[in-house]
Amino acid sequence: MQNVPKGDGVEKTVSPTSTASTTAGATAPRRRRWPGACLLVVLPAVVTLGAVFAFVSLVGDDTAAPQDRAPGQAESAVSNVDGSYVPWLRKATADCVGVTPALLAAHIDQLSGWQSDGASLSERGIARFTDAGWKKWGRDDDGNGTSTPLDRVDAIMALGRQDCDLSKRMTALRTKGAVNGDLADLTLAAYAVGVDEVAEAGKVPASARLFVTEVKQRLPQYSALVRRNPEQEAGVQAGSTRLQHPVVTLSVTSPFGSRKHPLTGVTKLHTGVDFDAPQGAQVSAAWGGVVEFAGMTPAYGYRVVIDHGTIEGKRLQTTYSHLSALQVSAGQTLATGQAVGPAGSTGLSTGPHLHFEVLLDGQYTDPMAWLTDGG
């Protein structure tokens, strides 16, 4: 909110011409003077005009300035970046799960408002890199012969590399069940307070929530900027992909969505679908891919994560949890329908079943939309 200076008061002094009369050798008696007719007409007009000026000075800026954001939404510097940077934002996040071009742009906005000036001596450029940070992440990405955090393109690509590295580390922790939460939120939190603090909290720690919130508040405007500058070539339609059933019968015992956990009592997002499956029933890969993780976790028990590659530029993964044993190992290439393990009740489980998840670019989606024709 702008501080609007108050208008100065206006004083008007009127000196009426003296009309006192004298007589020779004597002074006329002093009489009380009343305002002249002119003053009685002018003074109210002056007061009224002053009031109008004061009112305009107080409210004029608020009524004239357009409001381009919702109450409580962070003021964004989206006007400081144009569409020419969108291809670089896309390139910086092309192989990154959970970090989109719009999120990277919003991250830069939160750090600097897309302005190089105002940075400290130790943190330079729009991405506010220190010398040590730039030595690790900086490159001459635009090929102009110089690698510097003051070059916007170099800075975009460098922060993209850093955020994508953090996203991979958060993905690994989340895959093992060590942390829970939205991958983008976890990545931003790791940037703000460090990977160790996020791992210790098992989620976005309180110390990072404000930073995460401020970046996410800026996201809608940058999503619009990216949409206004589409890629030249269209990709494959994600909706055309159907996954094979991971168990023979899809009998849902707990759907995707918010629920109260039967053991912990905590209400939160149920990130997959629970299918009824007797102990030892065969669980198979819903699509071909590479086993990203296969091991024991505290919450999910024996768990398998398969990376299926990219669809429409977004990485597709499926997970299989609470297995009674493992029939695959990390790094193994699987065909659609290949066995991953028998169903069981390992980890936090009330009985034999399969907890099945589908992640698109690091985000949990409803598995039933991928398993049925009506999804």
N, C-alpha and C positions, 0 to 999 in steps of 0.2 A: 504494500500500500504506500503510495507516495505521500510524503508529508507536504501538505498544501499550506504555504505561508499565509498568515492572516493579513487582510487588507489593513492599511494604515488608517487611522481615524482622520477626519477632515474637520478642521476648525475654521470658522468664518467669523471674522471680526468686523463689525459694522460701526463706523464712527459717524453718527449723524451730525450734521452741521448745527452748531449752537444757535439757538434762536432767542437767547436771553436778551432782554432789552434793558437799557440803563437810562436813567435820567440824570441831568446835570447835577453833580454833587451828591448823588445818592445811588445806592445799589439796589436793584430790584430784588425782592424776596426770592429765595431758592425754591424752585418747584420740582416735584418728582417728574421724571421724563418717561413717557410711554413709547413703545416701539412705533415707528412711523408706519404708514400704510404700505410702503415698498417692502420693508423688512417683514411685515406680516405675510406678504405674498411669497417672497423669495425663500425664507427660512424653511417652510415645510417642503418645498421642492428640493432643496439641498439635502435635507435629511432623507427624503425618499430615494433620491439618486444614490446617496452613500450606501443605503441599505441594499439597493439592487447590486451595486458593485461588490459589496461584502458577500452577498449570497453567491454571486457568480464565482468569486475567487475561492469560495469554500467548496462548491459542488461542481464547478465547471469541468475539471479534469476527469472526475469520476463518470460524468454522463457522456463526455465526448469520447473517452477511450473505449474501444471495443474489448469485450471480455472473451478471450479465446481459449479459456481452460475452465474446467469445473472447479467449484470451491474445494480447496484442500489439495488440488493437484499441483505437483511441482512445476515451477516455471521452467520451460524448456528452451534450449538454445537451438532448436531445430532450424531456425532461420540462418544460422551460421554455417550450415553445411548444405550443399546442393546435391543433385542427383549424380553428379560426376564421380562422387565417392562411393556410391552404392556398389558398383562392380568390385571395388577393393574390399568393401565390407563383406561381400559375398565370398570373395576369394579367401579372405582371412578366416572364414568360418566354414569353408567348403567341406573339410574332413572332420568337422567338430560335432560331437553329439551334445545337444543341450544348449549350445550357444548359437543364436541366430544372428544374422546381419543387424537386425533391429536392436537386439539386446546389446551387441557390441557397441553400436552407435549410442545407445542410452547410457552405457557404462562410461563412454568418453564424455558425454554431456555432463554426467554427475561429477566427473573428476575435474573438468575444466570449462564446461560450457562451450567446447570446441574452440577455445581461445588459447593461444600459446602464451600471450602476455598474462601477467599476474602469477606466473609460476615462481617458486622460490629458486634460489641458486642451486639447491640440491635436487629439485624435481623440475624437469624441463619438458616443454611441448604439451600438446593436447592430451597426451596419455600420462603425463606427469611421471616420466621415468627418471630414476636415479642413474648415476653412472654405472653402478654395479648391475642394475636391472637391464640397462641398455646393452651392456656387454654380453649379457646372457641371451636376450631376446631380439635385439636390434639387427637389422640387415638393410642393405641397399635394395629395397624391393622394387622401386620404380626405375632402377638402372641409370640414375643420373650421375653416378660416380661418387656419391656421398651418402654415408649412413649416419643419420642424425635424428634425434627425437623431435627436432623442430620441423622436420619434413612430415607433413600430414600423412602421406601415403605410408612412409616407413613406420610412423607411429601406429597407424591403424593395424598394419600387418603384425607389428611386434606385440601389441596388446592382444590381438587375436591369437597369436601363438601362446602367450602366457595364459589367457583364459581357457584355451582348448586343452592345455596341459593340466590345468586345475580341474577341468571337467573330466578328463580321463582318470585322474586320481580320485575324484569323488565317485565316479562310476564304479571304480574298483572297490571302494569302501562300501558303496551301496549294494553292489552285487554280493558281497560277503555278508551283508546284513549288519555291518558295523555302524552305518548311518542311515537315516530315513529322511525323506523329504523330496521336494521338487529339485531336479538336477540343476536347473538354472539358479535357483536360490542357494543351493549348496555351493555352487561354483563361485558366485558372488561373495558369499560368506567367507570362503577360503581365501579369496583375494583380500578381503577386508581384514581378517584376523589371523589367517594362516590355517593350513591344513590340519595341524596338530590340535588346535583348539576346536575345530569342527568335529574332528574324530573323537575327541574327549567328550564333547557334548552329545554326540550321536545324532545331531540335527543342527539346524541353524542356531548358533548360540545367541543369547540375548545381546551380547556385545556387537553383533553384526546385523541385527534386525533393522535398525534405522538405515544403514547403508543399502541393504537389499531393497527395502521399501522405496527409498529415494530413486534407485535405478528403475525399479519396476513401474513407478509412477510416470516415468518419462517414456516408457515403452510404446504406448499407443501412437504417439505422434511419429515415432521413427518407423513403426510398422507401416503407417500410411505412406511415409516417404519411400520405403522399399517397394510397396505396391505400385506407387506411381512410376517406378523405374524398373519394369519387369525384365527378365532375362530374354535374350533374343530367341532361344530355342526352348520349346516346351518339353517337359519330361513325361514319363509314363504316369498314368492315372493310378494312384494308390488304391482307389476303390475297386480296381479290377483284380486285385490280389485276394485269393481265398486260401486259407490255411487248412491243412488236413486235421481232423480230430485227433488230439493227443491221447485220448482214451476211446474205447469202442463206443461207449454210450455217454452222451453229454447230459448227465443228470445233475443240474445245478443245485448245490446245497447252500451256497452263499454267493450272491451276484457281485458284480463290480459296483463300487460306490461307497458312500459313507455308511459306516456301521459301528456298533459297539463290539469290541473284541471279546469273544467268549471267555478268554482266560485273563487278560489284563484289565478288562473293563473300560479301556480307553476308547473313546469314539473318534475315529479318523477314517481316512480314505482306505477302503479295501482295494488294494492296487491290482487285483486280478479276479479270477472266478474260481471258486472251489467246486470241483466235480467229484461226485461220489465215486469211489473206486475201492474195491475190496483189497485187502492186504495182498501184495504180490501181483496185482493186475498189471499188465504190460503198459508202460507209458512210452510213446514214440514221438519223434521229432515232427512238429507240425509243418516244417518246410526244411529244405536242405540248407546247410550252412556250416560254419566253423564253431566248435565248442569254445566259448570264451572263458567259461568257468565251470568247474565240476569239483565240488567239495562239500564239507560239512560246515554249516553255519549255525549260530545259536538259535535264531528265530525260525529259519526255514528248513532246518535239518539238512539232509542231503539235497543239494540243489544243483541244477544244471542251467546254464545260460548259453543260448545259441545266437550267434551273430549271422543274420541272413543277408548282409550287404545292404545296398541302398535302393530305395524306391522313391522316385520323384525327388532325388537328392537328399532323402532322409533315411537314416539308418534304421533298419527293422531288427528287433531282437525278440526272442521268446524265452520264457523261463519256466522251469519245472521244479516244484519244491515238495518237501516232506517225503521224498522217495525213501524206500527202505534200504536201497543200495545203489551204487553207481555202475553203469555199464559203458560209460564213455570217459574220456579224459580230455583235459584242456589241450587245445590245438588240433584236435581230431576233426576231420571233415566228415560230415554226415549227409546222408541222402534223406529225402522226404520219407517219413514213415519208419526210419531206422530206430531201434530201441535205444532209450536213454537210461532206463532203470525201472524197477518195479515200484508200484505205488506203496506207500507206507504211512507212518505217523510220527516221523522223526521231527525234532525241533518243537516249537510251540504249536501243538496240535491236540485236538480232542478225540481224534480217531482217524483211521486210514482214509485218505482222500488225496486228490491232486490240486495243488494251488498253481494255477496257470496264468501267466502274465504276457501281455504284448506291449512292447515299448516302441514308439515311433519317434526317432530323434531324441531319445532319452525321456520322453513323456509317456506316462501310463495311459493306455487307451482301453476301452471296453473290448475284451477278447471276443465277445459274441458277435461283434460287428465284422470280425475277420473269419469267423468259423461258420456263419450261416449266410445264406443268400439274401435274407431279408435285412441284414445289418446295415 
